[in-house]
Amino acid sequence: MLLFITEIYSVVAVVLSGFFLLLAVCNIIEMRWNTKKPKLTDGPMVSVLIPARNEENNIERCILSLENQTYRNYEILVIDDNSTDDTFGILEKLSRQYANLRIFRGQPLKKGWFGKPYALQQLSEEARGEILLLTDADTFHAPTSVSWAASNIGKLKVDLISGYVGQELATFGEKITVPLMYMLTGFILPLVLNRLRKISIFASAIGQYIAVRKDVFVKCGAYQEIRDKTTEDIYLARHIKKQGYKTRFLDISDQVSCRMYHGYMQGVEGIGKNIFDFFGKNSLLLAMVFFGVFFFLLFPFPIMLSMIYENHPCLSQMVFVNVMYTLTWLLVFVDRRMNWLFAFLWPLLFLNLLFMAARSWVKTVSGQGFEWKGRVVT
């Protein structure tokens, strides 16, 4: 009986591992095929919106990179979201140097709103552009970053674009945490289905870089519908797609780079606050995904080691599964221009994901929440 169950499990794992490799290949092709070169130097006005809370170490680098653009028709709007450091002082200095930079002091956080959606909502109401480019204060932009937004929205004839930016990883802890975001296209979302109208579950975005047509953004209610979401980027893409508009998920890694977190625990806190929210704070759904990841993504590695020791008859199938997962992660790491050697740590990545998912659930349902930039997020 145990052998029969092991054989069934091995067959399911083989099929899944082959599917995930195929999914990763198809998504890489989809991203690269759709991503257009930033050739425009003029066109519709682009408003670059940057929320900044306690970003004194990042904001100047970000703005200076955005002031060095090939695209001419754009403005930069930055809101100091009630910072407790010298963020606003740095912004005041920069605003005296650059005519297209407008700065604002954020209003006190309104009840029922989370910090980043509220800051972006305020900025969007001040923006004059036809295209809103939402980006983070810790990003660094190539000279064609603004052109890329205008070029891709125009050429693809879509309403919202986002995607993967380049990630700067300094510590070992960051290297086993940040790459988990690539599970979106390696193990979860078939991007080609994002072309289907009004089916929002396949829409996605990453808040480090989102470009959206302002008229569409306003018609969809801006951030009103997603004001209390920690994964406001993904919910924005889903909400806009649900209204019948077109979205795309692309490769932005040669236009923008970002160091999301400094060290392991900051990464655990930053990503952890988003995991339960990503699943709509549905405990049953999270539990199903948790056990699915454990049994079919993480478990094949230790069971293979056990089978080697026992010379198990299903060993060849389990070796195949582990080879497929290794190839999938290798493909993802190479495509994302990261050190491919760290792809061999994929069992550690999955183990880390399970730890963060469990922690995300406990801290949310207990009401303890996550402290992020001086605020508690639940």
C-alpha positions as CSV (number, residue, x, y, z in Angstrom):
1,M,0.0,0.0,0.0
2,L,2.8,2.4,0.9
3,L,4.6,1.6,-2.3
4,F,1.4,2.3,-4.3
5,I,0.9,5.7,-2.6
6,T,4.6,6.6,-3.3
7,E,4.2,5.6,-6.9
8,I,1.1,7.8,-7.3
9,Y,2.8,10.7,-5.5
10,S,5.9,10.3,-7.8
11,V,3.7,10.5,-11.0
12,V,1.9,13.6,-9.7
13,A,5.2,15.2,-8.8
14,V,6.8,14.4,-12.2
15,V,3.8,16.0,-14.0
16,L,3.9,19.1,-11.8
17,S,7.6,19.6,-12.1
18,G,7.4,19.3,-15.9
19,F,4.5,21.8,-16.0
20,F,6.3,24.3,-13.8
21,L,9.4,24.2,-16.1
22,L,7.2,24.7,-19.1
23,L,5.3,27.6,-17.4
24,A,8.6,29.4,-16.6
25,V,9.8,29.1,-20.2
26,C,6.4,30.3,-21.6
27,N,6.3,33.2,-19.2
28,I,9.9,34.3,-20.0
29,I,9.0,34.2,-23.7
30,E,5.8,36.2,-23.0
31,M,7.6,38.9,-21.1
32,R,10.4,39.3,-23.6
33,W,8.1,39.1,-26.6
34,N,5.8,41.9,-25.3
35,T,8.4,44.2,-23.9
36,K,9.2,47.0,-26.3
37,K,12.3,49.2,-26.5
38,P,12.1,52.8,-25.1
39,K,12.4,54.8,-28.3
40,L,10.1,57.8,-27.5
41,T,11.7,61.0,-26.5
42,D,8.4,63.0,-26.4
43,G,4.7,62.2,-26.2
44,P,2.0,62.2,-23.6
45,M,2.9,63.8,-20.3
46,V,4.1,61.3,-17.7
47,S,3.7,62.0,-14.0
48,V,6.2,60.1,-11.9
49,L,4.7,59.5,-8.4
50,I,6.9,58.6,-5.5
51,P,5.7,58.0,-2.0
52,A,8.5,58.5,0.6
53,R,8.4,57.6,4.2
54,N,11.6,57.7,6.2
55,E,13.7,57.5,2.9
56,E,16.5,59.9,3.7
57,N,19.0,57.2,2.6
58,N,17.4,56.6,-0.8
59,I,15.3,59.5,-2.0
60,E,18.1,61.7,-3.5
61,R,19.6,58.8,-5.5
62,C,16.2,58.0,-6.8
63,I,15.3,61.5,-7.9
64,L,18.7,62.2,-9.4
65,S,18.3,59.1,-11.6
66,L,14.8,60.3,-12.7
67,E,16.1,63.8,-13.5
68,N,18.5,62.3,-16.1
69,Q,15.9,61.1,-18.6
70,T,15.8,61.0,-22.4
71,Y,12.0,61.6,-22.3
72,R,11.2,65.3,-22.2
73,N,7.5,65.6,-21.3
74,Y,7.3,64.5,-17.6
75,E,7.1,65.7,-14.1
76,I,8.1,64.2,-10.8
77,L,5.9,64.3,-7.7
78,V,7.1,63.2,-4.3
79,I,5.1,63.1,-1.1
80,D,6.7,63.0,2.3
81,D,4.5,60.5,4.1
82,N,4.8,61.8,7.6
83,S,8.5,60.9,7.8
84,T,10.3,61.1,11.1
85,D,13.8,61.5,9.5
86,D,15.2,64.2,7.1
87,T,13.3,63.0,4.0
88,F,11.5,66.3,3.6
89,G,14.6,68.4,4.1
90,I,16.3,66.5,1.3
91,L,13.3,67.0,-0.9
92,E,13.2,70.7,-0.2
93,K,16.9,71.0,-1.3
94,L,16.2,69.0,-4.5
95,S,13.1,71.0,-5.4
96,R,15.1,74.2,-5.5
97,Q,17.4,72.6,-8.1
98,Y,14.8,71.0,-10.4
99,A,11.9,72.8,-11.9
100,N,9.9,69.6,-12.8
101,L,10.0,68.3,-9.2
102,R,7.0,69.0,-7.0
103,I,7.0,68.0,-3.4
104,F,4.2,67.6,-0.9
105,R,3.7,66.9,2.8
106,G,1.4,64.0,3.3
107,Q,-1.8,64.4,5.3
108,P,-2.2,62.3,8.5
109,L,-3.1,58.8,7.7
110,K,-6.9,58.6,7.2
111,K,-8.9,55.9,9.0
112,G,-9.4,52.8,6.9
113,W,-6.4,53.5,4.7
114,F,-3.0,51.9,4.6
115,G,0.0,54.2,4.2
116,K,1.2,53.6,0.7
117,P,-2.2,53.6,-1.1
118,Y,-3.1,56.8,0.8
119,A,0.1,58.5,-0.2
120,L,-0.3,57.5,-3.9
121,Q,-3.9,58.6,-3.8
122,Q,-2.9,62.1,-2.7
123,L,-0.2,62.3,-5.4
124,S,-2.5,61.1,-8.1
125,E,-4.9,64.0,-7.4
126,E,-2.0,66.4,-8.0
127,A,-0.7,64.8,-11.2
128,R,-1.1,66.5,-14.5
129,G,0.1,63.7,-16.8
130,E,-1.8,61.4,-19.0
131,I,0.3,58.5,-17.8
132,L,1.0,57.9,-14.1
133,L,4.3,56.1,-13.3
134,L,4.2,54.8,-9.8
135,T,7.6,53.9,-8.4
136,D,9.3,53.5,-5.0
137,A,11.8,55.8,-3.3
138,D,14.5,53.1,-3.1
139,T,14.6,52.6,-6.9
140,F,17.3,53.7,-9.3
141,H,16.2,54.5,-12.9
142,A,18.1,54.2,-16.2
143,P,17.9,57.3,-18.5
144,T,15.2,55.6,-20.6
145,S,12.9,54.6,-17.7
146,V,10.2,57.2,-18.3
147,S,10.4,56.6,-22.1
148,W,9.9,52.9,-21.4
149,A,6.6,53.6,-19.7
150,A,5.3,55.8,-22.5
151,S,6.7,53.6,-25.3
152,N,5.2,50.3,-23.9
153,I,1.8,51.7,-23.0
154,G,1.6,53.2,-26.4
155,K,2.9,50.4,-28.6
156,L,1.1,47.6,-26.7
157,K,-2.1,49.7,-26.5
158,V,-2.7,48.7,-22.9
159,D,-3.9,50.5,-19.8
160,L,-1.5,49.3,-17.1
161,I,2.0,47.8,-17.3
162,S,4.3,46.5,-14.6
163,G,6.8,43.7,-14.2
164,Y,10.1,42.7,-12.7
165,V,12.8,45.3,-12.1
166,G,16.4,44.4,-11.3
167,Q,17.0,43.4,-7.8
168,E,20.2,44.3,-5.8
169,L,20.9,41.6,-3.3
170,A,23.8,42.1,-0.9
171,T,23.4,39.6,1.9
172,F,22.8,35.8,2.0
173,G,19.5,36.4,3.8
174,E,18.3,38.7,0.9
175,K,19.3,36.0,-1.6
176,I,17.1,33.4,-0.1
177,T,14.2,35.8,0.4
178,V,13.8,38.3,-2.4
179,P,13.9,35.7,-5.3
180,L,10.6,34.3,-3.9
181,M,8.8,37.0,-5.8
182,Y,9.8,35.1,-9.0
183,M,7.5,32.3,-8.0
184,L,4.8,34.5,-9.6
185,T,6.0,33.6,-13.1
186,G,7.9,30.4,-12.3
187,F,5.1,28.5,-10.4
188,I,1.9,30.5,-10.3
189,L,0.7,32.8,-13.1
190,P,0.5,31.8,-16.8
191,L,1.0,35.3,-18.2
192,V,-0.5,34.5,-21.6
193,L,-3.9,34.3,-19.9
194,N,-3.5,37.9,-18.8
195,R,-4.7,38.7,-22.3
196,L,-8.2,37.5,-21.4
197,R,-10.6,40.3,-20.8
198,K,-12.2,40.8,-17.4
199,I,-10.5,37.7,-15.9
200,S,-8.5,39.5,-13.2
201,I,-7.0,36.5,-11.4
202,F,-4.1,36.4,-13.9
203,A,-3.3,40.1,-13.6
204,S,-0.3,41.1,-11.5
205,A,1.9,44.1,-10.8
206,I,4.9,45.0,-8.6
207,G,4.8,48.3,-6.9
208,Q,8.4,49.2,-7.7
209,Y,7.3,50.2,-11.2
210,I,3.7,50.5,-12.4
211,A,2.6,52.7,-15.3
212,V,-1.1,53.3,-15.8
213,R,-3.3,55.6,-18.0
214,K,-4.6,58.3,-15.7
215,D,-8.1,58.3,-17.2
216,V,-8.4,54.6,-16.6
217,F,-7.0,54.9,-13.1
218,V,-9.6,57.6,-12.2
219,K,-12.5,55.7,-13.9
220,C,-11.7,52.7,-11.7
221,G,-11.8,54.8,-8.5
222,A,-8.0,55.2,-8.1
223,Y,-7.1,53.6,-4.7
224,Q,-10.5,53.8,-3.1
225,E,-11.3,50.2,-3.7
226,I,-7.9,48.9,-2.5
227,R,-7.2,51.4,0.3
228,D,-6.6,48.7,3.0
229,K,-4.4,46.3,1.0
230,T,-0.7,45.7,1.8
231,T,-0.3,44.1,-1.7
232,E,-1.9,47.2,-3.3
233,D,0.1,46.7,-6.4
234,I,-1.4,43.3,-7.3
235,Y,-4.9,44.4,-6.3
236,L,-4.6,47.5,-8.5
237,A,-3.8,45.4,-11.5
238,R,-6.6,43.0,-10.7
239,H,-9.1,45.7,-10.1
240,I,-8.3,47.5,-13.4
241,K,-8.4,44.3,-15.3
242,K,-11.8,43.4,-13.7
243,Q,-13.2,46.6,-15.1
244,G,-12.4,45.4,-18.6
245,Y,-9.1,47.2,-19.2
246,K,-5.9,45.7,-20.6
247,T,-2.8,45.0,-18.5
248,R,0.6,43.4,-19.2
249,F,3.4,42.1,-17.0
250,L,6.8,42.8,-18.6
251,D,10.6,42.7,-18.1
252,I,11.8,46.0,-16.7
253,S,15.1,44.8,-15.3
254,D,17.3,46.9,-17.6
255,Q,15.3,50.1,-16.8
256,V,15.1,50.1,-13.0
257,S,17.0,48.5,-10.1
258,C,16.1,48.3,-6.4
259,R,17.4,47.0,-3.2
260,M,14.2,46.1,-1.5
261,Y,15.5,45.0,1.9
262,H,18.6,45.3,3.9
263,G,19.2,41.9,5.6
264,Y,17.2,38.8,6.2
265,M,14.7,39.9,8.9
266,Q,13.8,43.0,7.0
267,G,13.0,40.8,4.0
268,V,11.0,38.4,6.1
269,E,9.0,41.3,7.6
270,G,8.5,43.1,4.2
271,I,7.5,40.0,2.2
272,G,5.7,38.4,5.2
273,K,3.2,41.3,5.5
274,N,2.1,40.6,2.0
275,I,1.7,36.8,1.8
276,F,-1.7,36.4,3.7
277,D,-3.0,39.6,2.0
278,F,-2.1,38.1,-1.4
279,F,-4.6,35.3,-0.8
280,G,-7.3,37.7,0.3
281,K,-6.7,36.9,3.9
282,N,-8.5,33.6,3.3
283,S,-7.1,31.1,5.9
284,L,-8.4,28.0,4.1
285,L,-6.9,29.1,0.8
286,L,-3.5,29.9,2.5
287,A,-3.6,26.5,4.2
288,M,-4.2,24.7,0.9
289,V,-1.3,26.5,-0.8
290,F,0.9,25.9,2.3
291,F,0.4,22.2,2.2
292,G,0.7,22.1,-1.6
293,V,4.1,23.9,-1.5
294,F,5.2,21.5,1.3
295,F,4.2,18.3,-0.3
296,F,4.9,19.0,-3.9
297,L,7.6,21.7,-4.0
298,L,9.7,21.2,-0.9
299,F,9.1,17.5,0.0
300,P,10.6,16.0,-3.2
301,F,14.1,17.0,-2.1
302,P,14.2,15.3,1.3
303,I,12.3,12.3,-0.1
304,M,14.8,11.9,-2.9
305,L,17.6,11.8,-0.3
306,S,15.7,9.1,1.6
307,M,15.2,7.1,-1.6
308,I,18.9,7.2,-2.4
309,Y,19.6,5.7,1.0
310,E,16.9,3.0,0.6
311,N,17.5,2.4,-3.2
312,H,13.8,2.9,-3.6
313,P,12.1,1.8,-6.9
314,C,10.7,5.3,-7.4
315,L,14.1,6.9,-7.1
316,S,14.5,7.7,-10.8
317,Q,11.1,9.6,-10.8
318,M,12.1,11.6,-7.8
319,V,15.5,12.5,-9.3
320,F,13.7,13.7,-12.4
321,V,11.5,16.0,-10.2
322,N,14.4,17.5,-8.5
323,V,16.3,18.1,-11.7
324,M,13.2,19.8,-13.2
325,Y,12.9,22.1,-10.1
326,T,16.6,22.9,-10.3
327,L,16.3,23.7,-14.0
328,T,13.2,25.9,-13.4
329,W,15.0,28.0,-10.8
330,L,18.2,28.1,-12.9
331,L,16.1,29.5,-15.8
332,V,14.5,32.0,-13.6
333,F,17.8,33.2,-12.0
334,V,19.5,33.5,-15.4
335,D,16.6,35.4,-16.9
336,R,16.6,37.8,-13.9
337,R,20.3,38.4,-14.3
338,M,21.1,37.0,-10.9
339,N,23.9,34.7,-9.7
340,W,22.8,31.3,-11.1
341,L,24.6,29.4,-8.3
342,F,22.0,30.5,-5.8
343,A,19.3,28.7,-7.8
344,F,20.6,25.5,-6.3
345,L,19.4,26.7,-3.0
346,W,15.7,26.3,-4.1
347,P,14.8,23.9,-1.2
348,L,15.9,26.6,1.2
349,L,13.8,29.1,-0.7
350,F,10.7,27.0,-0.4
351,L,11.4,26.3,3.3
352,N,11.8,30.0,3.9
353,L,8.5,30.6,2.1
354,L,6.7,28.2,4.4
355,F,8.2,29.9,7.4
356,M,7.1,33.4,6.2
357,A,3.6,32.2,5.2
358,A,3.0,30.7,8.6
359,R,4.4,33.8,10.3
360,S,2.2,36.0,8.1
361,W,-0.9,34.2,9.1
362,V,-0.2,34.1,12.8
363,K,0.8,37.8,13.0
364,T,-2.3,38.9,11.0
365,V,-5.0,36.8,12.6
366,S,-3.6,37.5,16.1
367,G,-3.9,41.2,15.4
368,Q,-0.2,41.7,16.2
369,G,0.5,42.8,12.6
370,F,3.8,43.8,11.1
371,E,5.7,47.0,11.9
372,W,6.7,48.6,8.7
373,K,8.4,52.0,8.6
374,G,7.0,53.0,12.0
375,R,3.4,51.8,11.3
376,V,1.7,48.6,12.2
377,V,0.1,46.8,9.2
378,T,-2.4,44.0,9.8
